[in-house]
Amino acid sequence: MDTPADKIREKLSEGLLPGKTPAHAWCGYGSGKPCNGCNEPILSTEVEHELDFNGARTVRFHAACEAIWRSLIAQGAKKAADSPIRA
């Protein structure tokens, strides 16, 4: 069974989730819409994080899924920074 981290990692590698930080972020009560990370609905009893990428795209996450996503994109940025420059 895939964990939320597995699903988010896979979506990042397939380009289904953005690999950069958002232009704007909001949070509030869940709207019942699915989380773009784990695909489960974000219930009204949960916190929903809504991320906007300059109006081009909006992504919704559970709080835990957003934390996983941010950790994974930070790891990706670190890997890119640590990679040797090739001429």
PDB file of N, CA, C and O in Angstrom:
ATOM      1  N   MET A   1       0.845  -1.172   0.000  1.00  0.00           N
ATOM      2  CA  MET A   1       0.000   0.000   0.000  1.00  0.00           C
ATOM      3  C   MET A   1       0.900   1.247   0.000  1.00  0.00           C
ATOM      4  O   MET A   1       1.869   1.335   0.754  1.00  0.00           O
ATOM      5  N   ASP A   2       0.555   2.190  -0.853  1.00  0.00           N
ATOM      6  CA  ASP A   2       1.326   3.429  -0.926  1.00  0.00           C
ATOM      7  C   ASP A   2       0.991   4.354   0.237  1.00  0.00           C
ATOM      8  O   ASP A   2      -0.176   4.554   0.574  1.00  0.00           O
ATOM      9  N   THR A   3       2.020   4.905   0.834  1.00  0.00           N
ATOM     10  CA  THR A   3       1.832   5.912   1.879  1.00  0.00           C
ATOM     11  C   THR A   3       1.616   7.254   1.204  1.00  0.00           C
ATOM     12  O   THR A   3       1.892   7.384   0.011  1.00  0.00           O
ATOM     13  N   PRO A   4       1.123   8.272   1.935  1.00  0.00           N
ATOM     14  CA  PRO A   4       1.014   9.607   1.342  1.00  0.00           C
ATOM     15  C   PRO A   4       2.357  10.097   0.794  1.00  0.00           C
ATOM     16  O   PRO A   4       2.394  10.737  -0.257  1.00  0.00           O
ATOM     17  N   ALA A   5       3.453   9.807   1.490  1.00  0.00           N
ATOM     18  CA  ALA A   5       4.773  10.233   1.009  1.00  0.00           C
ATOM     19  C   ALA A   5       5.110   9.557  -0.321  1.00  0.00           C
ATOM     20  O   ALA A   5       5.671  10.193  -1.214  1.00  0.00           O
ATOM     21  N   ASP A   6       4.770   8.272  -0.459  1.00  0.00           N
ATOM     22  CA  ASP A   6       5.008   7.560  -1.719  1.00  0.00           C
ATOM     23  C   ASP A   6       4.210   8.197  -2.857  1.00  0.00           C
ATOM     24  O   ASP A   6       4.734   8.417  -3.949  1.00  0.00           O
ATOM     25  N   LYS A   7       2.935   8.490  -2.585  1.00  0.00           N
ATOM     26  CA  LYS A   7       2.074   9.091  -3.603  1.00  0.00           C
ATOM     27  C   LYS A   7       2.600  10.459  -4.024  1.00  0.00           C
ATOM     28  O   LYS A   7       2.649  10.770  -5.214  1.00  0.00           O
ATOM     29  N   ILE A   8       2.992  11.271  -3.052  1.00  0.00           N
ATOM     30  CA  ILE A   8       3.482  12.621  -3.345  1.00  0.00           C
ATOM     31  C   ILE A   8       4.799  12.550  -4.101  1.00  0.00           C
ATOM     32  O   ILE A   8       5.004  13.300  -5.055  1.00  0.00           O
ATOM     33  N   ARG A   9       5.684  11.671  -3.695  1.00  0.00           N
ATOM     34  CA  ARG A   9       6.967  11.495  -4.387  1.00  0.00           C
ATOM     35  C   ARG A   9       6.732  11.099  -5.847  1.00  0.00           C
ATOM     36  O   ARG A   9       7.372  11.637  -6.751  1.00  0.00           O
ATOM     37  N   GLU A  10       5.821  10.168  -6.069  1.00  0.00           N
ATOM     38  CA  GLU A  10       5.511   9.704  -7.419  1.00  0.00           C
ATOM     39  C   GLU A  10       4.909  10.838  -8.263  1.00  0.00           C
ATOM     40  O   GLU A  10       5.272  11.012  -9.426  1.00  0.00           O
ATOM     41  N   LYS A  11       3.999  11.594  -7.674  1.00  0.00           N
ATOM     42  CA  LYS A  11       3.370  12.707  -8.402  1.00  0.00           C
ATOM     43  C   LYS A  11       4.392  13.780  -8.742  1.00  0.00           C
ATOM     44  O   LYS A  11       4.325  14.380  -9.816  1.00  0.00           O
ATOM     45  N   LEU A  12       5.336  14.029  -7.842  1.00  0.00           N
ATOM     46  CA  LEU A  12       6.402  14.990  -8.143  1.00  0.00           C
ATOM     47  C   LEU A  12       7.260  14.495  -9.310  1.00  0.00           C
ATOM     48  O   LEU A  12       7.578  15.259 -10.221  1.00  0.00           O
ATOM     49  N   SER A  13       7.629  13.228  -9.276  1.00  0.00           N
ATOM     50  CA  SER A  13       8.497  12.692 -10.330  1.00  0.00           C
ATOM     51  C   SER A  13       7.786  12.663 -11.682  1.00  0.00           C
ATOM     52  O   SER A  13       8.439  12.760 -12.721  1.00  0.00           O
ATOM     53  N   GLU A  14       6.463  12.533 -11.684  1.00  0.00           N
ATOM     54  CA  GLU A  14       5.690  12.523 -12.924  1.00  0.00           C
ATOM     55  C   GLU A  14       5.280  13.922 -13.371  1.00  0.00           C
ATOM     56  O   GLU A  14       4.675  14.085 -14.431  1.00  0.00           O
ATOM     57  N   GLY A  15       5.612  14.943 -12.556  1.00  0.00           N
ATOM     58  CA  GLY A  15       5.249  16.317 -12.904  1.00  0.00           C
ATOM     59  C   GLY A  15       3.799  16.660 -12.626  1.00  0.00           C
ATOM     60  O   GLY A  15       3.293  17.667 -13.121  1.00  0.00           O
ATOM     61  N   LEU A  16       3.122  15.827 -11.833  1.00  0.00           N
ATOM     62  CA  LEU A  16       1.730  16.084 -11.499  1.00  0.00           C
ATOM     63  C   LEU A  16       1.579  17.073 -10.349  1.00  0.00           C
ATOM     64  O   LEU A  16       0.505  17.640 -10.150  1.00  0.00           O
ATOM     65  N   LEU A  17       2.643  17.275  -9.599  1.00  0.00           N
ATOM     66  CA  LEU A  17       2.681  18.285  -8.534  1.00  0.00           C
ATOM     67  C   LEU A  17       3.835  19.237  -8.833  1.00  0.00           C
ATOM     68  O   LEU A  17       4.875  18.821  -9.345  1.00  0.00           O
ATOM     69  N   PRO A  18       3.647  20.509  -8.512  1.00  0.00           N
ATOM     70  CA  PRO A  18       4.733  21.468  -8.748  1.00  0.00           C
ATOM     71  C   PRO A  18       5.936  21.177  -7.863  1.00  0.00           C
ATOM     72  O   PRO A  18       5.787  20.716  -6.731  1.00  0.00           O
ATOM     73  N   GLY A  19       7.116  21.446  -8.377  1.00  0.00           N
ATOM     74  CA  GLY A  19       8.353  21.226  -7.641  1.00  0.00           C
ATOM     75  C   GLY A  19       8.975  22.510  -7.157  1.00  0.00           C
ATOM     76  O   GLY A  19      10.183  22.565  -6.927  1.00  0.00           O
ATOM     77  N   LYS A  20       8.170  23.549  -6.996  1.00  0.00           N
ATOM     78  CA  LYS A  20       8.672  24.839  -6.518  1.00  0.00           C
ATOM     79  C   LYS A  20       7.701  25.393  -5.479  1.00  0.00           C
ATOM     80  O   LYS A  20       6.566  24.932  -5.364  1.00  0.00           O
ATOM     81  N   THR A  21       8.157  26.372  -4.739  1.00  0.00           N
ATOM     82  CA  THR A  21       7.306  26.968  -3.711  1.00  0.00           C
ATOM     83  C   THR A  21       6.239  27.842  -4.364  1.00  0.00           C
ATOM     84  O   THR A  21       6.461  28.399  -5.439  1.00  0.00           O
ATOM     85  N   PRO A  22       5.073  27.961  -3.711  1.00  0.00           N
ATOM     86  CA  PRO A  22       3.971  28.726  -4.289  1.00  0.00           C
ATOM     87  C   PRO A  22       4.177  30.231  -4.162  1.00  0.00           C
ATOM     88  O   PRO A  22       4.969  30.708  -3.349  1.00  0.00           O
ATOM     89  N   ALA A  23       3.443  30.958  -4.987  1.00  0.00           N
ATOM     90  CA  ALA A  23       3.445  32.415  -4.895  1.00  0.00           C
ATOM     91  C   ALA A  23       2.636  32.866  -3.678  1.00  0.00           C
ATOM     92  O   ALA A  23       2.995  33.839  -3.014  1.00  0.00           O
ATOM     93  N   HIS A  24       1.556  32.161  -3.392  1.00  0.00           N
ATOM     94  CA  HIS A  24       0.672  32.491  -2.264  1.00  0.00           C
ATOM     95  C   HIS A  24       0.193  31.204  -1.616  1.00  0.00           C
ATOM     96  O   HIS A  24       0.069  30.172  -2.276  1.00  0.00           O
ATOM     97  N   ALA A  25      -0.075  31.273  -0.323  1.00  0.00           N
ATOM     98  CA  ALA A  25      -0.594  30.111   0.401  1.00  0.00           C
ATOM     99  C   ALA A  25      -1.616  30.569   1.434  1.00  0.00           C
ATOM    100  O   ALA A  25      -1.438  31.597   2.087  1.00  0.00           O
ATOM    101  N   TRP A  26      -2.684  29.795   1.571  1.00  0.00           N
ATOM    102  CA  TRP A  26      -3.712  30.061   2.554  1.00  0.00           C
ATOM    103  C   TRP A  26      -4.041  28.754   3.251  1.00  0.00           C
ATOM    104  O   TRP A  26      -3.756  27.676   2.728  1.00  0.00           O
ATOM    105  N   CYS A  27      -4.634  28.845   4.421  1.00  0.00           N
ATOM    106  CA  CYS A  27      -5.151  27.638   5.064  1.00  0.00           C
ATOM    107  C   CYS A  27      -6.448  27.984   5.772  1.00  0.00           C
ATOM    108  O   CYS A  27      -6.676  29.125   6.174  1.00  0.00           O
ATOM    109  N   GLY A  28      -7.273  26.992   5.913  1.00  0.00           N
ATOM    110  CA  GLY A  28      -8.570  27.150   6.555  1.00  0.00           C
ATOM    111  C   GLY A  28      -9.190  25.783   6.748  1.00  0.00           C
ATOM    112  O   GLY A  28      -8.510  24.761   6.663  1.00  0.00           O
ATOM    113  N   TYR A  29     -10.487  25.775   7.008  1.00  0.00           N
ATOM    114  CA  TYR A  29     -11.188  24.512   7.188  1.00  0.00           C
ATOM    115  C   TYR A  29     -11.290  23.796   5.850  1.00  0.00           C
ATOM    116  O   TYR A  29     -11.390  24.430   4.800  1.00  0.00           O
ATOM    117  N   GLY A  30     -11.264  22.473   5.899  1.00  0.00           N
ATOM    118  CA  GLY A  30     -11.360  21.669   4.694  1.00  0.00           C
ATOM    119  C   GLY A  30     -12.649  21.917   3.933  1.00  0.00           C
ATOM    120  O   GLY A  30     -13.698  22.180   4.520  1.00  0.00           O
ATOM    121  N   SER A  31     -12.549  21.828   2.611  1.00  0.00           N
ATOM    122  CA  SER A  31     -13.691  22.077   1.731  1.00  0.00           C
ATOM    123  C   SER A  31     -14.361  20.793   1.261  1.00  0.00           C
ATOM    124  O   SER A  31     -15.398  20.842   0.599  1.00  0.00           O
ATOM    125  N   GLY A  32     -13.778  19.641   1.596  1.00  0.00           N
ATOM    126  CA  GLY A  32     -14.299  18.375   1.111  1.00  0.00           C
ATOM    127  C   GLY A  32     -13.697  17.968  -0.222  1.00  0.00           C
ATOM    128  O   GLY A  32     -13.924  16.854  -0.694  1.00  0.00           O
ATOM    129  N   LYS A  33     -12.925  18.871  -0.835  1.00  0.00           N
ATOM    130  CA  LYS A  33     -12.263  18.558  -2.103  1.00  0.00           C
ATOM    131  C   LYS A  33     -11.087  17.625  -1.823  1.00  0.00           C
ATOM    132  O   LYS A  33     -10.570  17.591  -0.706  1.00  0.00           O
ATOM    133  N   PRO A  34     -10.662  16.866  -2.842  1.00  0.00           N
ATOM    134  CA  PRO A  34      -9.554  15.930  -2.608  1.00  0.00           C
ATOM    135  C   PRO A  34      -8.212  16.629  -2.461  1.00  0.00           C
ATOM    136  O   PRO A  34      -7.948  17.662  -3.076  1.00  0.00           O
ATOM    137  N   CYS A  35      -7.385  16.036  -1.636  1.00  0.00           N
ATOM    138  CA  CYS A  35      -6.002  16.486  -1.455  1.00  0.00           C
ATOM    139  C   CYS A  35      -5.229  16.098  -2.712  1.00  0.00           C
ATOM    140  O   CYS A  35      -5.312  14.961  -3.176  1.00  0.00           O
ATOM    141  N   ASN A  36      -4.480  17.045  -3.255  1.00  0.00           N
ATOM    142  CA  ASN A  36      -3.675  16.755  -4.436  1.00  0.00           C
ATOM    143  C   ASN A  36      -2.501  15.832  -4.118  1.00  0.00           C
ATOM    144  O   ASN A  36      -1.864  15.306  -5.031  1.00  0.00           O
ATOM    145  N   GLY A  37      -2.215  15.635  -2.851  1.00  0.00           N
ATOM    146  CA  GLY A  37      -1.129  14.741  -2.464  1.00  0.00           C
ATOM    147  C   GLY A  37      -1.576  13.309  -2.329  1.00  0.00           C
ATOM    148  O   GLY A  37      -1.051  12.428  -3.010  1.00  0.00           O
ATOM    149  N   CYS A  38      -2.543  13.057  -1.457  1.00  0.00           N
ATOM    150  CA  CYS A  38      -2.951  11.682  -1.153  1.00  0.00           C
ATOM    151  C   CYS A  38      -4.264  11.266  -1.804  1.00  0.00           C
ATOM    152  O   CYS A  38      -4.636  10.094  -1.747  1.00  0.00           O
ATOM    153  N   ASN A  39      -4.969  12.207  -2.420  1.00  0.00           N
ATOM    154  CA  ASN A  39      -6.250  11.979  -3.115  1.00  0.00           C
ATOM    155  C   ASN A  39      -7.448  11.794  -2.186  1.00  0.00           C
ATOM    156  O   ASN A  39      -8.569  11.629  -2.668  1.00  0.00           O
ATOM    157  N   GLU A  40      -7.245  11.817  -0.877  1.00  0.00           N
ATOM    158  CA  GLU A  40      -8.351  11.694   0.075  1.00  0.00           C
ATOM    159  C   GLU A  40      -9.016  13.058   0.261  1.00  0.00           C
ATOM    160  O   GLU A  40      -8.347  14.085   0.146  1.00  0.00           O
ATOM    161  N   PRO A  41     -10.322  13.086   0.546  1.00  0.00           N
ATOM    162  CA  PRO A  41     -10.976  14.378   0.765  1.00  0.00           C
ATOM    163  C   PRO A  41     -10.425  15.088   2.010  1.00  0.00           C
ATOM    164  O   PRO A  41     -10.044  14.455   2.994  1.00  0.00           O
ATOM    165  N   ILE A  42     -10.397  16.402   1.931  1.00  0.00           N
ATOM    166  CA  ILE A  42      -9.977  17.207   3.086  1.00  0.00           C
ATOM    167  C   ILE A  42     -11.261  17.608   3.803  1.00  0.00           C
ATOM    168  O   ILE A  42     -11.985  18.492   3.345  1.00  0.00           O
ATOM    169  N   LEU A  43     -11.534  16.966   4.913  1.00  0.00           N
ATOM    170  CA  LEU A  43     -12.792  17.137   5.636  1.00  0.00           C
ATOM    171  C   LEU A  43     -12.878  18.495   6.317  1.00  0.00           C
ATOM    172  O   LEU A  43     -11.865  19.153   6.556  1.00  0.00           O
ATOM    173  N   SER A  44     -14.093  18.899   6.623  1.00  0.00           N
ATOM    174  CA  SER A  44     -14.312  20.201   7.263  1.00  0.00           C
ATOM    175  C   SER A  44     -13.714  20.251   8.667  1.00  0.00           C
ATOM    176  O   SER A  44     -13.555  21.334   9.230  1.00  0.00           O
ATOM    177  N   THR A  45     -13.383  19.103   9.232  1.00  0.00           N
ATOM    178  CA  THR A  45     -12.752  19.048  10.558  1.00  0.00           C
ATOM    179  C   THR A  45     -11.233  19.088  10.463  1.00  0.00           C
ATOM    180  O   THR A  45     -10.547  19.062  11.485  1.00  0.00           O
ATOM    181  N   GLU A  46     -10.692  19.152   9.225  1.00  0.00           N
ATOM    182  CA  GLU A  46      -9.251  19.166   9.002  1.00  0.00           C
ATOM    183  C   GLU A  46      -8.820  20.521   8.443  1.00  0.00           C
ATOM    184  O   GLU A  46      -9.643  21.297   7.956  1.00  0.00           O
ATOM    185  N   VAL A  47      -7.537  20.786   8.521  1.00  0.00           N
ATOM    186  CA  VAL A  47      -6.983  22.018   7.953  1.00  0.00           C
ATOM    187  C   VAL A  47      -6.610  21.753   6.503  1.00  0.00           C
ATOM    188  O   VAL A  47      -5.933  20.774   6.188  1.00  0.00           O
ATOM    189  N   GLU A  48      -7.060  22.636   5.631  1.00  0.00           N
ATOM    190  CA  GLU A  48      -6.743  22.563   4.209  1.00  0.00           C
ATOM    191  C   GLU A  48      -5.748  23.664   3.869  1.00  0.00           C
ATOM    192  O   GLU A  48      -5.965  24.830   4.196  1.00  0.00           O
ATOM    193  N   HIS A  49      -4.662  23.289   3.215  1.00  0.00           N
ATOM    194  CA  HIS A  49      -3.669  24.249   2.741  1.00  0.00           C
ATOM    195  C   HIS A  49      -3.879  24.423   1.245  1.00  0.00           C
ATOM    196  O   HIS A  49      -3.798  23.461   0.482  1.00  0.00           O
ATOM    197  N   GLU A  50      -4.147  25.654   0.833  1.00  0.00           N
ATOM    198  CA  GLU A  50      -4.365  25.955  -0.580  1.00  0.00           C
ATOM    199  C   GLU A  50      -3.177  26.774  -1.069  1.00  0.00           C
ATOM    200  O   GLU A  50      -2.872  27.833  -0.520  1.00  0.00           O
ATOM    201  N   LEU A  51      -2.515  26.279  -2.099  1.00  0.00           N
ATOM    202  CA  LEU A  51      -1.317  26.915  -2.626  1.00  0.00           C
ATOM    203  C   LEU A  51      -1.585  27.398  -4.043  1.00  0.00           C
ATOM    204  O   LEU A  51      -2.095  26.653  -4.879  1.00  0.00           O
ATOM    205  N   ASP A  52      -1.236  28.649  -4.304  1.00  0.00           N
ATOM    206  CA  ASP A  52      -1.449  29.241  -5.620  1.00  0.00           C
ATOM    207  C   ASP A  52      -0.099  29.490  -6.288  1.00  0.00           C
ATOM    208  O   ASP A  52       0.821  30.031  -5.674  1.00  0.00           O
ATOM    209  N   PHE A  53       0.004  29.095  -7.530  1.00  0.00           N
ATOM    210  CA  PHE A  53       1.228  29.260  -8.303  1.00  0.00           C
ATOM    211  C   PHE A  53       0.993  30.312  -9.391  1.00  0.00           C
ATOM    212  O   PHE A  53       0.864  29.993 -10.573  1.00  0.00           O
ATOM    213  N   ASN A  54       0.942  31.587  -8.951  1.00  0.00           N
ATOM    214  CA  ASN A  54       0.740  32.737  -9.843  1.00  0.00           C
ATOM    215  C   ASN A  54      -0.486  32.601 -10.728  1.00  0.00           C
ATOM    216  O   ASN A  54      -0.459  32.991 -11.895  1.00  0.00           O
ATOM    217  N   GLY A  55      -1.563  32.049 -10.180  1.00  0.00           N
ATOM    218  CA  GLY A  55      -2.808  31.931 -10.920  1.00  0.00           C
ATOM    219  C   GLY A  55      -2.810  30.837 -11.973  1.00  0.00           C
ATOM    220  O   GLY A  55      -3.854  30.535 -12.551  1.00  0.00           O
ATOM    221  N   ALA A  56      -1.656  30.243 -12.228  1.00  0.00           N
ATOM    222  CA  ALA A  56      -1.575  29.188 -13.235  1.00  0.00           C
ATOM    223  C   ALA A  56      -2.127  27.871 -12.700  1.00  0.00           C
ATOM    224  O   ALA A  56      -2.635  27.044 -13.457  1.00  0.00           O
ATOM    225  N   ARG A  57      -2.025  27.693 -11.414  1.00  0.00           N
ATOM    226  CA  ARG A  57      -2.431  26.426 -10.813  1.00  0.00           C
ATOM    227  C   ARG A  57      -2.688  26.616  -9.326  1.00  0.00           C
ATOM    228  O   ARG A  57      -1.989  27.382  -8.662  1.00  0.00           O
ATOM    229  N   THR A  58      -3.685  25.922  -8.809  1.00  0.00           N
ATOM    230  CA  THR A  58      -3.965  25.896  -7.377  1.00  0.00           C
ATOM    231  C   THR A  58      -3.927  24.446  -6.917  1.00  0.00           C
ATOM    232  O   THR A  58      -4.493  23.562  -7.560  1.00  0.00           O
ATOM    233  N   VAL A  59      -3.256  24.217  -5.803  1.00  0.00           N
ATOM    234  CA  VAL A  59      -3.106  22.872  -5.259  1.00  0.00           C
ATOM    235  C   VAL A  59      -3.605  22.883  -3.822  1.00  0.00           C
ATOM    236  O   VAL A  59      -3.376  23.839  -3.081  1.00  0.00           O
ATOM    237  N   ARG A  60      -4.294  21.806  -3.432  1.00  0.00           N
ATOM    238  CA  ARG A  60      -4.810  21.677  -2.069  1.00  0.00           C
ATOM    239  C   ARG A  60      -4.162  20.472  -1.390  1.00  0.00           C
ATOM    240  O   ARG A  60      -3.986  19.415  -1.996  1.00  0.00           O
ATOM    241  N   PHE A  61      -3.814  20.657  -0.122  1.00  0.00           N
ATOM    242  CA  PHE A  61      -3.191  19.583   0.648  1.00  0.00           C
ATOM    243  C   PHE A  61      -3.774  19.526   2.058  1.00  0.00           C
ATOM    244  O   PHE A  61      -4.213  20.540   2.601  1.00  0.00           O
ATOM    245  N   HIS A  62      -3.772  18.325   2.643  1.00  0.00           N
ATOM    246  CA  HIS A  62      -3.904  18.205   4.095  1.00  0.00           C
ATOM    247  C   HIS A  62      -2.635  18.842   4.678  1.00  0.00           C
ATOM    248  O   HIS A  62      -1.637  18.971   3.969  1.00  0.00           O
ATOM    249  N   ALA A  63      -2.656  19.237   5.938  1.00  0.00           N
ATOM    250  CA  ALA A  63      -1.479  19.830   6.570  1.00  0.00           C
ATOM    251  C   ALA A  63      -0.284  18.872   6.503  1.00  0.00           C
ATOM    252  O   ALA A  63       0.827  19.294   6.181  1.00  0.00           O
ATOM    253  N   ALA A  64      -0.501  17.602   6.801  1.00  0.00           N
ATOM    254  CA  ALA A  64       0.597  16.623   6.784  1.00  0.00           C
ATOM    255  C   ALA A  64       1.124  16.407   5.369  1.00  0.00           C
ATOM    256  O   ALA A  64       2.332  16.274   5.171  1.00  0.00           O
ATOM    257  N   CYS A  65       0.227  16.370   4.387  1.00  0.00           N
ATOM    258  CA  CYS A  65       0.656  16.169   2.996  1.00  0.00           C
ATOM    259  C   CYS A  65       1.456  17.372   2.493  1.00  0.00           C
ATOM    260  O   CYS A  65       2.414  17.214   1.736  1.00  0.00           O
ATOM    261  N   GLU A  66       1.057  18.574   2.918  1.00  0.00           N
ATOM    262  CA  GLU A  66       1.839  19.747   2.513  1.00  0.00           C
ATOM    263  C   GLU A  66       3.238  19.693   3.116  1.00  0.00           C
ATOM    264  O   GLU A  66       4.214  20.034   2.448  1.00  0.00           O
ATOM    265  N   ALA A  67       3.341  19.269   4.363  1.00  0.00           N
ATOM    266  CA  ALA A  67       4.654  19.165   5.012  1.00  0.00           C
ATOM    267  C   ALA A  67       5.537  18.158   4.270  1.00  0.00           C
ATOM    268  O   ALA A  67       6.729  18.398   4.078  1.00  0.00           O
ATOM    269  N   ILE A  68       4.955  17.039   3.858  1.00  0.00           N
ATOM    270  CA  ILE A  68       5.710  16.037   3.094  1.00  0.00           C
ATOM    271  C   ILE A  68       6.155  16.639   1.764  1.00  0.00           C
ATOM    272  O   ILE A  68       7.320  16.519   1.385  1.00  0.00           O
ATOM    273  N   TRP A  69       5.230  17.287   1.054  1.00  0.00           N
ATOM    274  CA  TRP A  69       5.528  17.901  -0.243  1.00  0.00           C
ATOM    275  C   TRP A  69       6.657  18.925  -0.108  1.00  0.00           C
ATOM    276  O   TRP A  69       7.605  18.913  -0.893  1.00  0.00           O
ATOM    277  N   ARG A  70       6.555  19.805   0.882  1.00  0.00           N
ATOM    278  CA  ARG A  70       7.602  20.835   1.076  1.00  0.00           C
ATOM    279  C   ARG A  70       8.954  20.182   1.381  1.00  0.00           C
ATOM    280  O   ARG A  70       9.988  20.638   0.893  1.00  0.00           O
ATOM    281  N   SER A  71       8.946  19.131   2.177  1.00  0.00           N
ATOM    282  CA  SER A  71      10.186  18.426   2.496  1.00  0.00           C
ATOM    283  C   SER A  71      10.801  17.813   1.237  1.00  0.00           C
ATOM    284  O   SER A  71      12.012  17.892   1.029  1.00  0.00           O
ATOM    285  N   LEU A  72       9.970  17.212   0.413  1.00  0.00           N
ATOM    286  CA  LEU A  72      10.474  16.582  -0.811  1.00  0.00           C
ATOM    287  C   LEU A  72      11.002  17.604  -1.815  1.00  0.00           C
ATOM    288  O   LEU A  72      12.020  17.358  -2.464  1.00  0.00           O
ATOM    289  N   ILE A  73      10.322  18.754  -1.955  1.00  0.00           N
ATOM    290  CA  ILE A  73      10.851  19.741  -2.911  1.00  0.00           C
ATOM    291  C   ILE A  73      12.130  20.377  -2.366  1.00  0.00           C
ATOM    292  O   ILE A  73      13.015  20.746  -3.138  1.00  0.00           O
ATOM    293  N   ALA A  74      12.232  20.509  -1.040  1.00  0.00           N
ATOM    294  CA  ALA A  74      13.470  21.031  -0.449  1.00  0.00           C
ATOM    295  C   ALA A  74      14.617  20.050  -0.678  1.00  0.00           C
ATOM    296  O   ALA A  74      15.738  20.467  -0.970  1.00  0.00           O
ATOM    297  N   GLN A  75      14.349  18.760  -0.548  1.00  0.00           N
ATOM    298  CA  GLN A  75      15.375  17.744  -0.809  1.00  0.00           C
ATOM    299  C   GLN A  75      15.814  17.793  -2.266  1.00  0.00           C
ATOM    300  O   GLN A  75      17.000  17.661  -2.567  1.00  0.00           O
ATOM    301  N   GLY A  76      14.853  17.984  -3.171  1.00  0.00           N
ATOM    302  CA  GLY A  76      15.166  18.087  -4.587  1.00  0.00           C
ATOM    303  C   GLY A  76      16.035  19.290  -4.887  1.00  0.00           C
ATOM    304  O   GLY A  76      16.957  19.201  -5.697  1.00  0.00           O
ATOM    305  N   ALA A  77      15.752  20.423  -4.239  1.00  0.00           N
ATOM    306  CA  ALA A  77      16.550  21.640  -4.429  1.00  0.00           C
ATOM    307  C   ALA A  77      17.955  21.429  -3.880  1.00  0.00           C
ATOM    308  O   ALA A  77      18.932  21.890  -4.470  1.00  0.00           O
ATOM    309  N   LYS A  78      18.057  20.734  -2.752  1.00  0.00           N
ATOM    310  CA  LYS A  78      19.376  20.477  -2.173  1.00  0.00           C
ATOM    311  C   LYS A  78      20.187  19.559  -3.091  1.00  0.00           C
ATOM    312  O   LYS A  78      21.377  19.792  -3.301  1.00  0.00           O
ATOM    313  N   LYS A  79      19.555  18.525  -3.633  1.00  0.00           N
ATOM    314  CA  LYS A  79      20.243  17.622  -4.554  1.00  0.00           C
ATOM    315  C   LYS A  79      20.748  18.385  -5.776  1.00  0.00           C
ATOM    316  O   LYS A  79      21.867  18.154  -6.234  1.00  0.00           O
ATOM    317  N   ALA A  80      19.928  19.293  -6.305  1.00  0.00           N
ATOM    318  CA  ALA A  80      20.330  20.081  -7.475  1.00  0.00           C
ATOM    319  C   ALA A  80      21.506  20.982  -7.127  1.00  0.00           C
ATOM    320  O   ALA A  80      22.421  21.149  -7.933  1.00  0.00           O
ATOM    321  N   ALA A  81      21.487  21.567  -5.923  1.00  0.00           N
ATOM    322  CA  ALA A  81      22.562  22.459  -5.505  1.00  0.00           C
ATOM    323  C   ALA A  81      23.864  21.684  -5.263  1.00  0.00           C
ATOM    324  O   ALA A  81      24.958  22.210  -5.466  1.00  0.00           O
ATOM    325  N   ASP A  82      23.729  20.429  -4.828  1.00  0.00           N
ATOM    326  CA  ASP A  82      24.910  19.608  -4.549  1.00  0.00           C
ATOM    327  C   ASP A  82      25.500  18.935  -5.802  1.00  0.00           C
ATOM    328  O   ASP A  82      26.614  18.411  -5.768  1.00  0.00           O
ATOM    329  N   SER A  83      24.742  18.957  -6.895  1.00  0.00           N
ATOM    330  CA  SER A  83      25.214  18.308  -8.122  1.00  0.00           C
ATOM    331  C   SER A  83      26.364  19.081  -8.734  1.00  0.00           C
ATOM    332  O   SER A  83      26.353  20.312  -8.742  1.00  0.00           O
ATOM    333  N   PRO A  84      27.369  18.360  -9.252  1.00  0.00           N
ATOM    334  CA  PRO A  84      28.480  19.061  -9.891  1.00  0.00           C
ATOM    335  C   PRO A  84      28.020  19.731 -11.188  1.00  0.00           C
ATOM    336  O   PRO A  84      27.143  19.226 -11.889  1.00  0.00           O
ATOM    337  N   ILE A  85      28.629  20.870 -11.485  1.00  0.00           N
ATOM    338  CA  ILE A  85      28.307  21.585 -12.718  1.00  0.00           C
ATOM    339  C   ILE A  85      29.056  20.913 -13.856  1.00  0.00           C
ATOM    340  O   ILE A  85      30.259  20.660 -13.784  1.00  0.00           O
ATOM    341  N   ARG A  86      28.306  20.637 -14.899  1.00  0.00           N
ATOM    342  CA  ARG A  86      28.920  19.988 -16.067  1.00  0.00           C
ATOM    343  C   ARG A  86      29.003  20.985 -17.196  1.00  0.00           C
ATOM    344  O   ARG A  86      28.058  21.723 -17.474  1.00  0.00           O
ATOM    345  N   ALA A  87      30.163  20.992 -17.844  1.00  0.00           N
ATOM    346  CA  ALA A  87      30.358  21.917 -18.952  1.00  0.00           C
ATOM    347  C   ALA A  87      30.032  21.256 -20.267  1.00  0.00           C
ATOM    348  O   ALA A  87      30.139  21.886 -21.319  1.00  0.00           O
TER     349      ALA A  87
END
